[in-house]
Amino acid sequence: MKIKFYIFFSLILYLFVGCSTTQISNQNLYYIYETKSNLPTAQYIVFHKSDTCSTLYYKINTSGFLYTKPAGKDKFFANIKLKYELFESFESKQIIDSNSVQIKDSTNYKLDSVILDSLNFKAIYNKNYLLKITLTDINKKISANTFINISKGNYFNRQNFILKTDDDSPLFSYNINEYTKFKIVYKDTANKKLYVNYYNRTFPIALPPFALSFEPPHFVYKADSTFIIDLNKGKTNIINLKKQGFYHFRTDTTVRYGLTLFRFYDGFPQIKTPKHLLEPLRYLTTQREYDKFISSRNKKLAVDNFWIENSGNPDRATKMIKRFYNRVQDANILFSSYLEGWKTDKGIIYIIYGPPNVVYKASNTETWIYGVAGNMRSINFDFIKIDNPFVDNDYFLNRVPAFKDSWYKAVEIWRR
């Protein structure tokens, strides 16, 4: 689709670069997991174009912005501001670099369209950073923050690659489907080959938060198959990956890091087939109940009967089904890594307990609080970040026996 829009650019040097600010790790970032908010939305991806400069590509969804008609004008305009601030980490108080762009758009009034563009920022090779992006609907006077880890410690990780369509537009997701066609662009145009490892693995779902015997599964890095793709001036030909699984692209087989693309089931992240409706019920059922559902010939009927029996009537069952599977789908969107988001440690907590009231993020940890921070009655879940060559969002829950009572109470609420 050809996208037409008019943008009035205003690149403004942020005057307070280097000034002290509140440490991000001490801020409540609960809103990053609020999928039903009315905040402005956009997608972002980062590409390291050189050793000193990186590019932030952005795709802004215009349908969520307020268009107003200024006095004396005959058109409606959206007033959008996108600002970035570069920090050393979540724990840093100092802004290393900052800039912004202002967009005055009238072309997309009453259209469900997008604005595509990019913004360069200074980031030096052999260092890592945190990029804070603030997207503001000036007419509504509301903003949304997004945080991206900038990994510039080597030439091999995913931010040294970018996916582009045939018309050279960037792709903003590493989750692809059966229809996605793309080319891979690598920052070093001298490289001639991409070495690809293909994995087709089935991973177990997360266990309850009190399961102390649980340990992160050991991943076997030996690929199920391998192949090579040619690079011409840093670009591949158009690619379409047909097989489900995930694909790890590297320029050097002696290092683990590279670009990983994930080809989950057709229709991902949505939950529609009987199989995908049934699997997340394992979080609410006993092993005996779940085995019975699995062996059922009519799995859709088994799912419907579960909700009707536990909710009391079809109307309430319909509401509970919508609520539960919306959370499963949101977990797929928010937490997917090398496995579907609903199977992850964050996914299981999000589905059963809902979005947390308080979220504290640090470089290698994340804390979710249900209740009020500092209140002894609140439930705190601590997640530890795992160094994973495939993804940047792999977290392991610190499980403790004290979660057992709250878990069973939460499950019981779902079941009744």
matplotlib code that plots the C-alpha trace (Angstrom):
import matplotlib.pyplot as plt

x = [0.0, 1.4, 1.2, 0.6, 1.1, 2.4, 4.8, 6.1, 9.5, 11.0, 14.2, 14.9, 18.0, 17.0, 18.5, 18.8, 21.2, 23.3, 21.0, 20.0, 16.6, 14.7, 16.3, 14.0, 14.5, 12.6, 9.7, 6.4, 6.2, 2.9, 1.5, 3.8, 1.6, -1.8, -3.0, -6.5, -5.4, -6.2, -2.5, -1.0, 0.6, 3.6, 6.0, 9.8, 12.9, 16.6, 19.3, 23.0, 24.0, 27.6, 30.0, 28.8, 25.3, 22.1, 18.6, 15.3, 12.6, 9.0, 5.5, 2.8, -0.8, -2.8, -6.2, -5.6, -4.8, -7.1, -7.5, -8.7, -9.3, -7.3, -8.9, -8.8, -8.0, -10.2, -8.4, -8.2, -4.7, -3.1, -0.2, 2.3, 5.6, 8.1, 11.1, 13.9, 16.3, 19.4, 20.6, 23.4, 20.9, 17.7, 19.8, 21.3, 20.1, 22.0, 20.6, 23.4, 21.6, 18.1, 16.2, 12.6, 10.5, 7.1, 4.6, 1.6, -0.6, -3.8, -3.7, -4.7, -7.8, -10.5, -8.2, -6.8, -3.3, 0.3, 3.2, 6.5, 9.8, 13.2, 15.4, 19.2, 20.9, 24.5, 25.5, 29.1, 30.3, 31.3, 28.7, 25.1, 22.4, 18.8, 16.6, 13.4, 10.9, 8.0, 5.1, 2.8, -0.7, -0.4, -4.1, -5.2, -2.3, -1.4, 1.9, 3.1, 6.7, 8.5, 11.9, 14.4, 17.7, 20.4, 22.9, 26.0, 28.5, 29.2, 28.7, 26.6, 23.4, 20.0, 20.2, 23.0, 20.3, 17.1, 14.2, 12.8, 10.0, 10.4, 9.7, 12.4, 10.0, 11.2, 9.4, 8.8, 8.4, 10.6, 7.5, 6.7, 3.9, 3.3, 2.7, 5.7, 8.2, 11.3, 15.0, 17.6, 20.0, 23.3, 25.3, 28.6, 28.2, 31.5, 29.9, 29.0, 27.1, 24.4, 24.6, 21.1, 20.2, 16.7, 15.0, 11.7, 11.2, 8.3, 8.8, 6.9, 4.6, 5.5, 4.9, 3.1, 5.1, 5.6, 7.1, 10.6, 11.8, 11.5, 14.7, 15.0, 15.2, 18.7, 18.6, 20.3, 22.0, 22.5, 20.2, 17.6, 18.9, 21.2, 21.5, 23.3, 21.9, 24.0, 24.5, 25.0, 26.2, 24.8, 21.4, 19.7, 17.1, 13.5, 12.9, 9.7, 10.0, 7.4, 8.2, 7.1, 9.9, 12.6, 15.5, 18.8, 20.9, 24.6, 27.5, 30.0, 29.4, 31.9, 29.6, 26.1, 24.5, 22.6, 19.2, 16.4, 13.0, 10.1, 7.5, 4.8, 1.5, -0.7, -2.8, -0.4, -0.9, -4.6, -6.3, -8.9, -8.5, -9.7, -6.1, -5.0, -8.1, -7.5, -3.8, -3.8, -6.5, -3.7, -3.1, -6.7, -7.1, -5.8, -3.7, -6.6, -9.0, -6.5, -5.8, -9.5, -9.8, -6.8, -8.3, -11.7, -12.8, -14.5, -12.0, -14.1, -17.0, -14.7, -13.5, -17.1, -18.3, -15.4, -16.4, -20.1, -19.7, -17.4, -19.2, -22.8, -24.5, -23.6, -23.8, -21.2, -19.2, -19.0, -17.7, -15.1, -13.9, -13.4, -11.6, -9.3, -8.4, -7.8, -5.2, -3.7, -3.5, -2.0, 0.6, 1.5, 1.9, 3.8, 6.0, 6.7, 10.4, 11.6, 8.2, 4.7, 4.1, 1.4, 3.9, 6.5, 6.9, 5.6, 2.8, 1.5, 1.4, -0.2, -3.0, -3.9, -3.4, -3.9, -1.7, 0.4, -0.3, 3.4, 6.3, 9.9, 12.4, 16.2, 18.9, 18.7, 15.6, 11.9, 9.5, 5.7, 3.6, -0.1, -1.3, 0.5, 4.3, 5.7, 2.4, 3.0, -0.2, 0.8, 2.2, 5.6, 7.0, 10.6, 11.8, 15.5, 16.7, 18.5, 21.3, 19.7, 21.3, 17.9, 15.9, 16.3, 13.1, 13.7, 12.9, 12.9, 10.5, 12.1, 9.7, 9.0, 6.6, 4.8, 3.0, 1.1, -1.9, -2.4, -2.0, -4.8, -7.0, -6.5, -7.2, -10.3, -11.6, -11.3, -13.0, -16.0]
y = [0.0, 3.4, 5.7, 9.4, 12.0, 15.5, 16.1, 19.4, 18.5, 20.4, 18.9, 20.5, 20.0, 19.2, 21.9, 19.8, 17.1, 16.0, 17.4, 15.2, 13.5, 10.8, 7.4, 5.3, 2.2, 4.0, 5.0, 3.0, 1.8, -0.1, 1.5, -0.5, -3.5, -1.7, -2.8, -1.2, 2.3, 5.3, 6.4, 7.1, 4.0, 3.4, 0.7, 1.2, -0.6, 0.3, -0.2, 0.5, 2.2, 2.9, 2.8, 6.2, 6.5, 4.5, 5.0, 4.8, 3.8, 4.6, 3.7, 5.9, 4.7, 7.9, 6.5, 7.1, 10.8, 13.7, 15.9, 19.5, 22.4, 25.5, 28.9, 30.3, 26.9, 24.7, 21.4, 19.2, 18.6, 16.1, 17.5, 14.8, 15.0, 12.2, 12.7, 10.4, 10.5, 8.3, 7.0, 4.6, 2.3, 2.1, 3.0, 6.1, 9.7, 11.4, 12.0, 11.4, 12.7, 13.9, 15.2, 15.4, 15.7, 17.4, 16.2, 18.3, 15.9, 16.6, 14.0, 11.1, 12.7, 10.0, 7.4, 4.3, 4.9, 5.2, 7.6, 6.1, 7.8, 7.6, 9.6, 9.3, 9.4, 9.1, 5.8, 4.7, 1.2, -1.1, 0.5, -0.3, 2.2, 2.7, 4.6, 6.3, 7.3, 9.6, 9.9, 12.8, 13.6, 17.4, 18.0, 15.4, 16.4, 12.7, 10.8, 7.2, 6.1, 3.2, 1.8, 0.1, -1.5, -0.4, -3.2, -1.8, -4.1, -6.2, -6.3, -9.5, -8.8, -8.2, -4.4, -4.7, -6.0, -4.7, -6.3, -4.4, -5.0, -5.0, -1.3, -0.7, 0.0, -1.4, -4.3, -3.6, -7.2, -10.2, -12.4, -13.3, -15.3, -17.4, -14.3, -12.1, -11.4, -9.4, -8.8, -8.7, -5.7, -6.0, -2.9, -4.2, -4.3, -6.3, -9.5, -12.1, -14.8, -15.3, -18.6, -19.8, -22.2, -23.5, -24.8, -26.5, -27.1, -27.6, -25.8, -26.6, -24.0, -22.1, -23.7, -22.0, -19.4, -21.6, -24.6, -24.5, -27.6, -25.7, -24.7, -22.9, -25.5, -26.1, -25.2, -27.5, -25.2, -27.8, -26.8, -29.0, -27.9, -25.2, -23.3, -20.3, -17.1, -14.8, -11.1, -8.6, -5.2, -6.1, -7.2, -10.5, -11.2, -11.4, -14.2, -16.0, -18.5, -21.3, -23.6, -22.9, -22.6, -20.0, -19.0, -17.7, -15.6, -15.0, -13.5, -15.5, -19.1, -18.7, -16.4, -17.1, -13.7, -12.7, -12.0, -14.3, -14.5, -16.4, -18.2, -19.3, -20.9, -19.4, -16.6, -15.8, -13.9, -14.5, -17.4, -19.0, -22.7, -25.3, -26.4, -22.9, -22.3, -25.5, -25.2, -22.2, -23.9, -25.9, -22.9, -23.3, -27.1, -30.1, -32.6, -35.1, -32.4, -31.3, -34.9, -35.4, -32.3, -33.3, -36.8, -35.3, -35.7, -32.3, -29.9, -26.8, -28.3, -29.3, -25.7, -24.3, -26.8, -25.9, -22.3, -22.9, -25.4, -23.0, -19.8, -21.0, -19.8, -19.2, -15.4, -15.3, -17.9, -15.7, -12.8, -14.9, -16.5, -13.0, -11.8, -14.9, -15.2, -11.4, -11.8, -14.8, -12.8, -9.8, -12.1, -13.2, -9.6, -8.4, -11.3, -13.6, -14.5, -17.9, -19.3, -17.9, -15.2, -17.0, -19.9, -17.6, -16.8, -13.2, -14.7, -17.0, -14.3, -11.7, -14.2, -15.3, -12.0, -9.4, -6.4, -5.4, -2.2, -1.4, -2.2, -1.4, -2.2, -2.3, -3.5, -7.2, -7.4, -6.5, -6.4, -6.6, -5.6, -6.4, -3.9, -0.9, -0.7, -1.2, -2.8, -6.1, -7.5, -6.8, -9.6, -9.0, -11.0, -10.6, -11.5, -12.0, -11.3, -14.2, -13.6, -15.2, -15.0, -15.2, -12.5, -9.5, -10.2, -13.6, -13.5, -16.1, -15.8, -16.1, -18.7, -18.9, -21.2, -18.1, -17.6, -20.9, -19.4, -16.4, -18.5, -21.0, -18.1, -16.4, -19.7, -20.3, -16.8, -17.7, -21.1, -19.6]
z = [0.0, -1.0, 2.0, 1.3, 4.0, 4.6, 7.4, 8.8, 10.3, 13.2, 14.5, 17.8, 19.8, 23.3, 25.5, 28.7, 27.4, 30.3, 33.0, 35.8, 35.7, 37.7, 37.4, 35.1, 37.2, 40.1, 37.9, 37.7, 34.1, 34.5, 31.3, 29.0, 29.6, 29.3, 25.9, 26.2, 26.9, 24.6, 24.4, 21.0, 19.4, 17.2, 16.3, 16.4, 15.2, 15.5, 12.9, 13.4, 10.2, 11.3, 14.2, 15.4, 14.1, 14.5, 13.0, 14.8, 12.3, 13.4, 12.2, 13.8, 13.6, 12.8, 13.7, 17.4, 17.1, 17.5, 14.4, 15.0, 12.8, 13.7, 13.5, 9.9, 8.4, 6.3, 7.2, 10.3, 11.6, 14.0, 16.0, 16.8, 18.6, 18.8, 21.1, 22.0, 25.0, 25.2, 28.5, 29.5, 31.2, 33.2, 36.3, 34.8, 35.5, 32.8, 29.3, 26.8, 23.7, 22.9, 19.9, 18.6, 15.5, 15.2, 12.6, 11.5, 9.5, 7.6, 4.9, 7.1, 8.7, 9.2, 7.7, 9.3, 8.1, 9.2, 9.1, 8.2, 8.8, 10.6, 12.9, 13.4, 16.8, 18.0, 19.5, 19.6, 18.8, 21.7, 24.1, 25.1, 25.8, 26.6, 24.2, 25.7, 23.1, 23.9, 21.5, 22.2, 20.8, 21.3, 20.6, 23.3, 25.6, 26.2, 25.7, 25.6, 26.4, 24.9, 26.0, 23.6, 24.6, 22.2, 21.8, 20.1, 21.8, 18.7, 14.9, 15.1, 17.0, 15.5, 15.4, 12.8, 10.5, 9.2, 7.3, 4.3, 1.9, -1.9, -2.0, 0.7, 3.6, 7.0, 8.7, 12.4, 13.8, 14.0, 14.0, 10.4, 8.8, 5.7, 3.6, 4.7, 2.0, 2.8, 2.2, 4.9, 5.0, 6.9, 8.0, 6.5, 2.7, 2.3, 3.8, 1.2, 3.1, 5.8, 7.6, 8.7, 11.5, 11.4, 14.6, 14.8, 18.6, 21.0, 24.3, 27.6, 29.1, 32.2, 35.5, 38.5, 40.4, 43.4, 41.5, 43.1, 41.2, 37.9, 36.2, 32.8, 30.1, 28.6, 24.9, 22.4, 19.9, 17.3, 14.4, 12.8, 9.5, 8.0, 4.8, 3.3, 1.8, -0.5, 0.3, -2.5, -1.2, 2.2, 0.9, 0.2, -2.5, -1.4, 1.1, 2.1, 4.9, 4.6, 7.5, 11.0, 13.6, 14.0, 11.8, 13.1, 10.6, 11.3, 9.4, 11.5, 12.6, 15.5, 17.4, 18.7, 18.1, 15.0, 13.6, 14.6, 12.9, 14.3, 12.3, 14.7, 13.7, 11.0, 12.5, 15.4, 17.7, 17.6, 19.4, 17.3, 16.6, 19.1, 19.7, 20.6, 22.7, 24.7, 25.5, 27.8, 29.9, 31.4, 33.7, 35.1, 35.2, 37.0, 35.0, 35.0, 33.6, 31.0, 29.8, 29.4, 27.2, 25.1, 24.4, 23.5, 19.9, 19.9, 21.5, 20.8, 22.6, 25.5, 25.8, 25.7, 28.3, 30.7, 30.7, 30.9, 33.8, 35.7, 35.1, 35.6, 32.4, 28.7, 29.0, 31.7, 30.0, 26.9, 28.9, 30.7, 27.4, 25.9, 28.9, 29.2, 25.6, 25.2, 27.9, 26.1, 22.8, 24.6, 26.2, 22.7, 21.6, 24.6, 25.7, 22.7, 22.4, 21.1, 22.2, 22.2, 24.8, 26.7, 27.5, 29.1, 32.8, 32.2, 30.2, 32.9, 35.5, 33.1, 32.1, 35.6, 37.6, 34.8, 34.1, 37.1, 39.1, 39.4, 37.1, 37.9, 35.1, 35.5, 33.1, 34.1, 36.3, 36.3, 39.2, 38.9, 41.9, 42.3, 44.9, 46.3, 46.3, 49.8, 51.1, 52.8, 51.4, 47.8, 45.6, 44.1, 41.2, 40.3, 36.8, 35.9, 32.4, 30.6, 28.1, 25.0, 21.5, 19.9, 21.7, 24.0, 26.1, 27.7, 31.4, 34.2, 37.2, 40.6, 42.1, 45.8, 47.8, 49.2, 45.9, 46.3, 48.2, 45.9, 42.8, 43.8, 44.9, 41.5, 39.6, 41.8, 40.8, 37.2, 37.7, 39.5]

ax = plt.figure().add_subplot(projection="3d")
ax.plot(x, y, z, "-o")
ax.set_aspect("equal")
plt.show()
